[in-house]
Amino acid sequence: MTTFLDPLITFVSVHVWLAYLTLFLAALLEAVPVVGSVIPGSTIILALSALVPGGELKLQWVLLAAALGAVLGDGLAYLIGHRRQREILNTWPLTNYPRVVAESESFFHRFGTWAVFFARFVPPIRAFVPVTAGALGMAPAKFYAVNIPAILVWAPAHVLPGVLAVSALHQYFGVPHHGHSFKHIWILTVVVVAIVLGVAVWIYRRRNGGGVATAKRPA
């Protein structure tokens, strides 16, 4: 795996704009209904944050790329729901995921305006609550007043753990920041944890009626 990560880190160092674009798209696509439930946007952001301490990526641009992607993704999903109202919830591809649509609607009714804030941190509902908020008639001013602060908390919460962890490892073990060993450790840890959690959630939801992302079976 390290033989793959070394060229990847070197490539990112030379083509930093691609890394920022990847961060932007990861955050944006994670907010798209259905797509966001399968795109590992948070994993990508957490993994790439390991490249900040060594200078391959700049912290302010990483945060900006992630935040802008999330704002645009959530905003587009909300506007589509706001424009089409409840009709969007009964339109393909959402009709293939009745369970997750029902749970996102229940989540919205339970927490009201704060659902938009909390959903930012709860995959895969994160990908469905903005469109649900629009479909249920939440006012644009109210949506953005909650959504943007949520994203301003969400972005650092996904970026800073990697930055702080790799920085602490470098400082504690005295390895220069240009060394790749601790970047490997962080990236591999994030990927392994994401896979384990994904499999665990999939197994749990399979045992409990298919889970929130179970597609509707044809009649």
Backbone bond lengths (Angstrom), bond angles and torsions (degrees), N, CA, C in turn:
res aa  C-N    CA-C-N  psi(-1)  N-CA   C-N-CA  omega(-1)  CA-C   N-CA-C  phi
1 M - - - 1.468 - - 1.525 111.10 -
2 T 1.364 116.34 -38.81 1.456 118.81 -179.33 1.521 111.86 -65.11
3 T 1.343 117.01 -29.74 1.464 119.35 177.74 1.526 110.60 -67.18
4 F 1.346 116.79 -23.49 1.467 121.05 175.36 1.523 110.49 -84.02
5 L 1.337 117.23 -38.49 1.462 120.96 -175.97 1.519 112.74 -71.18
6 D 1.331 118.32 -35.37 1.467 120.35 -179.69 1.524 112.26 -59.17
7 P 1.341 119.47 -51.09 1.468 119.32 176.75 1.522 112.41 -63.39
8 L 1.348 116.63 -33.29 1.455 120.18 179.33 1.522 110.95 -64.37
9 I 1.335 116.32 -45.58 1.464 120.43 179.24 1.518 110.52 -64.57
10 T 1.329 116.54 -40.56 1.465 120.37 177.91 1.524 110.83 -63.90
11 F 1.319 116.32 -41.26 1.470 120.97 179.27 1.525 110.20 -62.39
12 V 1.336 116.35 -43.86 1.461 120.42 179.24 1.524 110.60 -61.76
13 S 1.333 116.51 -38.95 1.460 120.30 -179.77 1.523 111.71 -61.81
14 V 1.331 116.26 -32.74 1.462 120.90 -178.10 1.522 111.39 -87.43
15 H 1.324 116.94 -33.47 1.472 121.83 -176.75 1.534 109.76 -120.32
16 V 1.326 115.37 64.22 1.469 119.35 -173.98 1.528 112.05 -63.26
17 W 1.336 116.99 -29.36 1.465 119.08 -177.92 1.531 111.27 -63.61
18 L 1.339 116.25 -30.44 1.465 119.55 177.32 1.527 110.94 -69.00
19 A 1.333 115.92 -35.51 1.459 119.47 177.74 1.524 110.31 -65.87
20 Y 1.339 116.68 -43.77 1.465 119.71 178.96 1.531 110.80 -66.07
21 L 1.330 116.44 -36.93 1.463 119.98 177.07 1.534 110.44 -65.29
22 T 1.329 115.92 -39.96 1.466 120.45 177.69 1.522 110.92 -62.22
23 L 1.330 116.79 -43.14 1.466 121.31 177.84 1.525 110.68 -62.03
24 F 1.324 116.07 -43.74 1.462 121.43 179.44 1.529 110.74 -61.27
25 L 1.335 116.88 -48.18 1.463 121.21 -178.32 1.529 111.58 -68.21
26 A 1.344 116.36 -36.19 1.465 119.49 178.58 1.519 110.67 -61.46
27 A 1.325 116.46 -44.08 1.463 120.60 179.30 1.523 111.38 -69.81
28 L 1.327 116.86 -38.20 1.466 120.82 -178.82 1.532 110.81 -67.75
29 L 1.331 117.11 -50.69 1.455 120.85 -175.86 1.522 112.07 -67.66
30 E 1.332 116.86 -27.57 1.456 119.73 178.44 1.527 111.68 -66.56
31 A 1.341 116.04 -18.94 1.463 120.65 -180.00 1.522 112.54 -93.27
32 V 1.337 117.35 -3.41 1.467 121.08 -178.06 1.524 109.38 -84.56
33 P 1.343 118.41 127.25 1.469 120.07 179.12 1.525 111.90 -53.29
34 V 1.326 116.40 140.45 1.459 126.16 -178.22 1.534 110.24 72.49
35 V 1.344 117.66 -58.40 1.470 120.86 -179.99 1.520 109.92 -59.04
36 G 1.341 116.21 -42.88 1.447 120.64 -177.58 1.510 114.99 -64.73
37 S 1.328 116.76 -19.64 1.467 119.60 179.59 1.525 112.15 -80.04
38 V 1.337 117.45 -11.13 1.466 120.19 -179.81 1.531 112.97 -120.46
39 I 1.336 117.95 -18.70 1.458 120.66 177.96 1.525 109.38 -78.61
40 P 1.343 119.22 122.46 1.468 120.90 -178.13 1.531 112.06 -80.92
41 G 1.312 116.02 59.26 1.461 120.06 -175.87 1.510 113.31 -59.59
42 S 1.330 117.06 -45.87 1.464 120.87 -179.50 1.525 111.09 -62.34
43 T 1.331 116.69 -39.40 1.464 120.86 178.97 1.522 110.97 -63.06
44 I 1.326 116.61 -42.63 1.469 121.12 179.13 1.519 110.67 -62.70
45 I 1.332 116.77 -44.85 1.462 120.84 -178.75 1.527 110.75 -65.35
46 L 1.336 116.89 -45.58 1.461 120.66 178.60 1.527 111.52 -61.06
47 A 1.330 116.46 -41.41 1.462 120.28 -178.08 1.530 111.76 -67.25
48 L 1.328 116.23 -47.20 1.464 119.74 -177.28 1.525 112.62 -69.45
49 S 1.330 117.43 -20.18 1.466 119.58 178.22 1.523 111.73 -62.75
50 A 1.338 117.52 -19.65 1.463 121.44 178.31 1.516 112.03 -66.20
51 L 1.336 117.03 -16.14 1.466 120.63 -177.07 1.525 112.66 -90.49
52 V 1.336 116.62 0.57 1.462 119.65 178.98 1.533 112.63 -75.72
53 P 1.338 119.94 -48.22 1.470 119.46 -176.40 1.524 113.90 -58.45
54 G 1.321 117.87 -33.08 1.464 120.69 -179.54 1.509 113.95 -82.71
55 G 1.322 117.12 -5.07 1.457 120.95 177.10 1.511 115.18 90.50
56 E 1.358 117.30 -0.40 1.463 118.22 177.49 1.530 110.47 -62.43
57 L 1.330 116.26 -37.57 1.460 122.05 177.10 1.522 109.04 -125.88
58 K 1.321 116.23 152.64 1.459 122.03 179.24 1.528 109.71 -98.10
59 L 1.326 115.77 133.39 1.459 120.89 -175.21 1.522 112.25 -55.99
60 Q 1.330 117.29 -45.95 1.464 119.23 -175.24 1.527 111.89 -64.15
61 W 1.347 116.96 -34.39 1.460 120.00 -179.48 1.520 111.44 -77.66
62 V 1.324 116.33 -32.62 1.465 119.79 175.30 1.526 110.04 -63.97
63 L 1.329 116.53 -47.23 1.462 121.04 178.41 1.523 111.01 -61.86
64 L 1.340 116.40 -42.75 1.465 120.27 -178.69 1.524 111.07 -65.18
65 A 1.339 117.03 -44.32 1.469 120.40 -179.29 1.524 111.12 -61.96
66 A 1.336 116.48 -44.37 1.459 120.32 -179.85 1.532 111.10 -65.85
67 A 1.326 116.38 -43.91 1.464 120.14 -178.00 1.526 111.59 -66.56
68 L 1.324 117.19 -44.26 1.463 120.24 179.99 1.529 111.52 -63.54
69 G 1.329 116.39 -41.89 1.462 119.74 177.62 1.520 111.87 -60.64
70 A 1.345 115.90 -42.89 1.461 120.02 179.85 1.522 111.48 -67.02
71 V 1.333 117.29 -42.17 1.463 121.02 179.29 1.524 110.78 -61.90
72 L 1.330 116.03 -45.45 1.463 119.84 -179.46 1.527 111.10 -66.92
73 G 1.334 117.00 -44.01 1.465 120.34 -179.55 1.514 112.22 -63.41
74 D 1.329 116.64 -49.35 1.465 119.95 178.71 1.526 110.93 -63.46
75 G 1.341 115.45 -41.69 1.462 119.72 -177.92 1.511 112.89 -63.62
76 L 1.330 117.06 -42.62 1.457 120.53 179.02 1.531 111.08 -65.61
77 A 1.336 116.16 -43.14 1.467 119.83 178.57 1.527 110.40 -61.45
78 Y 1.333 116.06 -43.49 1.466 119.88 179.39 1.530 111.09 -63.16
79 L 1.328 116.83 -45.62 1.463 120.28 -177.12 1.529 111.97 -64.19
80 I 1.334 116.50 -36.74 1.472 119.76 176.49 1.524 109.54 -63.80
81 G 1.337 116.69 -45.89 1.453 119.70 177.89 1.517 112.33 -64.10
82 H 1.326 117.18 -39.72 1.466 121.90 -179.19 1.533 111.14 -66.49
83 R 1.326 115.47 -35.27 1.462 120.30 -178.15 1.530 111.47 -74.48
84 R 1.328 116.86 -40.14 1.465 120.71 -173.69 1.524 113.31 -100.31
85 Q 1.346 116.57 -7.43 1.458 121.87 178.55 1.537 110.78 56.61
86 R 1.327 117.38 -148.03 1.461 120.20 -173.10 1.527 112.89 -65.89
87 E 1.319 116.91 -17.13 1.467 120.12 178.88 1.521 111.32 -56.34
88 I 1.346 116.62 -35.17 1.465 120.12 -176.56 1.527 111.19 -64.84
89 L 1.330 117.30 -30.62 1.462 120.84 -179.19 1.523 112.37 -72.41
90 N 1.322 116.13 -15.46 1.470 121.39 178.87 1.524 111.61 -111.41
91 T 1.333 115.31 24.14 1.460 121.65 -178.08 1.525 109.80 -117.71
92 W 1.330 116.35 146.27 1.472 120.73 175.11 1.530 109.33 -61.87
93 P 1.328 120.45 139.67 1.472 126.72 7.22 1.527 114.38 -92.41
94 L 1.330 118.29 0.87 1.464 119.78 -177.88 1.522 111.87 -63.03
95 T 1.343 117.02 -28.08 1.464 119.64 179.13 1.522 111.78 -65.63
96 N 1.318 117.78 -19.25 1.463 121.46 177.29 1.526 112.13 -80.47
97 Y 1.338 116.67 -8.14 1.465 121.20 -177.10 1.529 110.39 -130.51
98 P 1.326 117.04 59.60 1.470 119.57 -175.83 1.524 113.15 -62.66
99 R 1.343 116.28 -32.53 1.466 119.58 -177.38 1.526 110.86 -66.70
100 V 1.311 117.53 -46.70 1.460 119.76 -177.77 1.526 111.08 -70.56
101 V 1.323 117.36 -33.48 1.470 120.71 175.86 1.522 109.89 -64.53
102 A 1.326 115.94 -43.19 1.459 120.24 178.85 1.528 111.09 -63.92
103 E 1.335 116.67 -40.57 1.455 120.10 -179.15 1.523 111.52 -69.56
104 S 1.317 117.34 -37.93 1.466 119.67 178.26 1.523 110.47 -67.19
105 E 1.334 116.98 -37.69 1.461 120.62 177.65 1.521 110.27 -67.47
106 S 1.335 117.12 -41.41 1.458 121.28 176.91 1.526 110.57 -63.60
107 F 1.330 116.08 -39.99 1.464 121.93 178.29 1.519 110.19 -61.46
108 F 1.338 115.65 -41.72 1.463 120.94 -179.75 1.533 110.38 -66.96
109 H 1.326 117.37 -43.29 1.459 120.55 -179.78 1.529 111.09 -67.33
110 R 1.315 116.12 -33.39 1.469 120.04 -177.63 1.521 111.93 -70.98
111 F 1.338 116.74 -44.09 1.464 119.88 -173.76 1.529 113.37 -104.22
112 G 1.332 117.14 -7.85 1.458 119.90 179.09 1.522 111.62 63.23
113 T 1.320 116.31 -135.56 1.470 121.40 -178.97 1.521 111.79 -58.24
114 W 1.333 116.69 -36.18 1.459 120.27 -177.71 1.523 113.14 -68.02
115 A 1.326 117.40 -13.85 1.467 119.83 176.92 1.515 110.48 -59.73
116 V 1.331 116.89 -35.87 1.463 121.36 179.75 1.522 109.78 -63.28
117 F 1.331 116.56 -37.39 1.476 120.85 179.10 1.526 110.60 -71.88
118 F 1.339 116.52 -53.00 1.464 120.22 -175.66 1.527 112.44 -64.97
119 A 1.338 117.07 -34.51 1.465 120.55 -176.98 1.522 112.42 -62.66
120 R 1.317 117.62 -26.19 1.460 121.91 178.63 1.525 111.81 -57.27
121 F 1.337 115.88 -23.49 1.461 120.73 -174.27 1.528 112.26 -112.55
122 V 1.347 116.69 10.48 1.473 120.46 -175.94 1.520 110.33 -127.35
123 P 1.354 118.21 88.42 1.459 118.72 173.62 1.524 109.32 -74.64
124 P 1.352 120.21 151.08 1.462 127.29 -4.54 1.527 113.80 -88.84
125 I 1.350 117.26 4.50 1.463 119.69 -179.54 1.523 110.80 -60.94
126 R 1.337 116.16 -28.77 1.461 121.21 177.82 1.524 111.81 -49.36
127 A 1.331 116.99 -35.70 1.464 120.99 -176.07 1.524 113.18 -80.95
128 F 1.337 117.51 -7.35 1.467 119.84 -175.22 1.522 114.07 -117.59
129 V 1.328 118.13 -25.09 1.463 120.12 -175.98 1.533 113.26 -65.34
130 P 1.346 121.26 -41.18 1.470 118.72 178.92 1.524 113.64 -58.49
131 V 1.342 117.79 -45.54 1.465 119.59 179.24 1.529 110.05 -67.62
132 T 1.340 116.74 -34.13 1.467 120.32 177.29 1.518 110.82 -66.87
133 A 1.340 116.69 -41.06 1.468 120.63 178.41 1.525 110.57 -59.36
134 G 1.329 116.40 -42.64 1.459 119.83 177.54 1.509 112.28 -66.92
135 A 1.334 115.99 -41.95 1.464 120.38 -178.24 1.521 112.13 -65.29
136 L 1.338 116.60 -29.92 1.462 120.67 -178.41 1.525 112.14 -90.90
137 G 1.330 116.75 6.93 1.456 120.22 171.31 1.513 116.51 86.92
138 M 1.320 118.34 19.98 1.467 120.36 176.52 1.519 109.64 -64.64
139 A 1.324 117.95 133.36 1.462 122.08 -177.29 1.527 110.70 -65.56
140 P 1.340 118.29 141.28 1.468 121.00 -179.21 1.526 113.01 -54.92
141 A 1.335 117.51 -45.05 1.466 120.49 -178.31 1.523 110.67 -59.86
142 K 1.325 116.48 -41.26 1.462 120.88 -179.54 1.529 110.78 -68.55
143 F 1.335 116.15 -40.15 1.467 119.60 179.73 1.525 111.13 -61.95
144 Y 1.326 117.26 -52.70 1.463 120.50 -176.78 1.520 112.06 -68.72
145 A 1.333 117.68 -28.64 1.461 121.04 178.66 1.527 111.48 -65.35
146 V 1.327 116.40 -26.33 1.463 121.13 178.02 1.519 111.17 -98.89
147 N 1.324 116.93 -39.50 1.461 121.67 -174.74 1.526 113.13 -65.89
148 I 1.315 117.14 -45.04 1.473 119.90 -176.90 1.524 111.85 -65.94
149 P 1.339 120.57 -46.21 1.464 118.93 174.20 1.531 112.94 -59.44
150 A 1.342 116.63 -36.64 1.470 119.55 178.09 1.526 110.55 -61.21
151 I 1.315 116.48 -42.49 1.465 120.86 -179.74 1.521 110.66 -68.02
152 L 1.329 117.43 -35.64 1.464 120.89 178.74 1.530 111.70 -67.56
153 V 1.317 117.00 -21.52 1.465 121.44 172.75 1.526 110.10 -88.57
154 W 1.339 115.85 -41.21 1.470 121.93 -176.86 1.532 112.23 -62.41
155 A 1.319 117.57 -43.63 1.473 120.30 -176.19 1.533 111.93 -61.45
156 P 1.333 120.06 -53.12 1.469 118.91 176.83 1.524 113.05 -61.80
157 A 1.335 117.10 -33.11 1.461 120.49 -179.65 1.531 111.67 -65.11
158 H 1.333 116.79 -24.10 1.463 120.84 178.84 1.529 112.88 -95.97
159 V 1.304 117.00 -22.89 1.463 120.55 -175.79 1.529 111.87 -96.49
160 L 1.326 117.61 -45.20 1.463 120.99 -172.31 1.528 114.61 -65.09
161 P 1.349 120.71 -33.64 1.468 118.25 178.26 1.527 113.06 -56.85
162 G 1.318 117.45 -43.10 1.455 120.42 178.54 1.515 112.27 -67.00
163 V 1.322 116.06 -41.95 1.467 121.05 179.61 1.523 110.13 -61.85
164 L 1.335 115.93 -48.48 1.468 120.29 -177.07 1.526 111.87 -69.25
165 A 1.336 116.64 -38.53 1.462 120.16 -178.74 1.521 111.36 -65.28
166 V 1.327 116.42 -48.56 1.472 119.88 -179.01 1.521 110.49 -67.42
167 S 1.332 117.78 -39.24 1.472 121.14 177.96 1.528 110.33 -62.36
168 A 1.337 116.47 -42.76 1.463 120.33 179.98 1.527 111.14 -64.91
169 L 1.332 116.62 -40.79 1.458 120.17 178.87 1.524 111.27 -64.39
170 H 1.322 116.62 -41.23 1.466 120.18 177.45 1.523 110.50 -62.99
171 Q 1.322 116.34 -44.80 1.455 120.41 -177.26 1.525 111.45 -67.92
172 Y 1.334 116.03 -41.57 1.459 120.43 -176.36 1.523 111.97 -69.00
173 F 1.337 116.63 -41.07 1.466 120.66 -177.18 1.524 113.26 -96.32
174 G 1.323 116.70 -6.11 1.458 120.26 176.12 1.512 115.16 70.54
175 V 1.319 117.44 22.72 1.467 121.03 178.68 1.522 109.14 -86.92
176 P 1.347 118.68 135.00 1.467 120.21 179.76 1.518 111.71 -58.19
177 H 1.342 115.81 149.98 1.460 120.46 -177.58 1.525 113.06 -64.54
178 H 1.346 117.06 -23.38 1.457 117.25 -179.52 1.532 112.28 -77.99
179 G 1.351 117.16 -8.80 1.454 120.11 174.94 1.522 110.56 -71.69
180 H 1.316 116.15 148.04 1.461 120.34 -173.76 1.524 114.08 -98.27
181 S 1.346 118.32 -6.47 1.466 120.38 -170.54 1.524 112.99 -58.58
182 F 1.324 117.43 -46.64 1.461 119.74 -177.09 1.524 111.71 -76.40
183 K 1.320 116.40 -26.02 1.470 119.14 172.87 1.524 109.13 -64.65
184 H 1.342 115.71 -41.55 1.465 120.01 176.75 1.527 110.59 -59.23
185 I 1.341 115.20 -46.98 1.466 119.80 -177.71 1.526 110.92 -58.63
186 W 1.343 116.09 -47.27 1.463 119.45 -177.62 1.527 111.58 -65.92
187 I 1.330 117.20 -48.01 1.459 120.91 -177.69 1.527 110.75 -61.30
188 L 1.339 116.35 -46.10 1.460 119.93 -179.97 1.522 111.20 -64.88
189 T 1.331 117.26 -38.94 1.467 121.02 178.32 1.519 111.13 -61.95
190 V 1.331 116.15 -45.98 1.467 120.77 -179.95 1.520 110.84 -61.17
191 V 1.329 116.69 -45.14 1.461 120.73 -178.31 1.530 111.05 -65.43
192 V 1.343 116.77 -44.89 1.463 120.39 -179.46 1.525 110.97 -64.03
193 V 1.332 117.10 -45.61 1.467 120.52 179.38 1.528 110.73 -61.45
194 A 1.350 116.26 -41.65 1.466 120.12 179.41 1.522 110.79 -62.73
195 I 1.329 117.28 -41.25 1.469 120.78 179.42 1.524 110.68 -66.05
196 V 1.334 116.75 -45.59 1.461 121.05 -179.16 1.525 110.57 -62.09
197 L 1.333 116.77 -46.38 1.463 120.36 179.42 1.527 111.07 -64.15
198 G 1.337 116.16 -40.37 1.458 120.02 179.30 1.517 111.71 -62.25
199 V 1.326 116.56 -44.44 1.462 120.67 178.97 1.523 110.52 -65.86
200 A 1.341 117.13 -41.75 1.459 121.36 -179.58 1.529 111.28 -62.50
201 V 1.335 116.10 -44.04 1.468 120.57 178.88 1.520 110.42 -65.43
202 W 1.337 116.41 -41.38 1.474 120.56 179.36 1.525 110.73 -61.45
203 I 1.340 117.06 -44.74 1.458 121.01 179.82 1.530 110.18 -64.53
204 Y 1.337 116.14 -43.79 1.464 119.90 -179.91 1.525 111.45 -60.62
205 R 1.322 115.95 -43.64 1.460 119.16 -177.48 1.516 112.20 -74.47
206 R 1.308 117.07 -29.88 1.471 119.62 174.34 1.520 110.49 -64.65
207 R 1.318 116.35 -36.42 1.459 120.95 -179.20 1.519 112.39 -78.56
208 N 1.336 115.78 -13.36 1.464 119.82 -178.85 1.523 111.69 -118.27
209 G 1.308 114.62 42.13 1.462 119.50 173.05 1.501 115.47 88.66
210 G 1.335 117.74 19.00 1.465 119.51 173.65 1.494 115.12 100.35
211 G 1.351 119.13 -14.88 1.451 120.53 174.86 1.496 114.28 75.17
212 V 1.323 115.66 178.41 1.453 121.20 -172.65 1.510 113.72 -70.79
213 A 1.308 117.35 -21.36 1.456 118.76 -175.53 1.525 112.68 -103.94
214 T 1.328 116.65 17.71 1.452 119.66 -179.10 1.518 110.85 -77.06
215 A 1.304 116.17 127.40 1.461 120.56 -179.53 1.518 110.30 -74.70
216 K 1.310 115.20 151.14 1.462 120.90 177.90 1.523 109.22 -72.42
217 R 1.322 115.67 130.37 1.470 120.18 -179.03 1.515 109.60 -80.00
218 P 1.331 116.64 142.50 1.461 118.76 177.94 1.518 110.91 -66.26
219 A 1.329 115.27 149.41 1.461 120.24 -179.33 1.519 110.88 -70.19
